[in-house]
């Protein structure tokens, strides 16, 4: 699919196609009928071209492994990840809202002017190649979060979670509770 394409293109074996549903021109749903219906580790390549959109929400869960093949460029981008999702994206956004929970792993590259992060469970976020001007966090459970650079950081880190980030700001509105650890590199 070229950069100007719009729509959904799917590459998968014939037996897997029964588990895919194209809800409309711009959305794709992967689902599982029962525990044994879709073999574990089945590879499905989906190519989604979007044009003329400023906002996008991506929801990934149920042991899915998702890799972006280009930069997700949007004004407003929501990433909701859970249930053992393993995701790698490069983004460019004015506002990124990220929710990660239940053993989620995320590798994030790129830039967002404002990043809102809500993390719980055993979520792991590696954003060592990601920068943001304003980082707002609500991190709980046993989450491990690493950010390359945030001009300012505010919010709460609790439970047994760890936040590691590079920041040149004062970060006076950053709090920790429980056994949480905050490591800010100047």
Secondary structure, DSSP 8 states (H G I E B T S, - for coil): --TT--EEEEE--HHHHTTEEEEETTEEEE--SSTTTS-TT---EEEEE--S-SEEEEEE-TT-EEEEEEEEEEEEEEEEE-SS-EEEEEEEEEEEEEEE-SS-EEEEEEEEEEEEEEE-TT-EEEEEEEEEEEEEEEE-TT-EEEEEEEEEEEEEE-TT-EEEEE--S--TTEEE-TT-EEEEE-
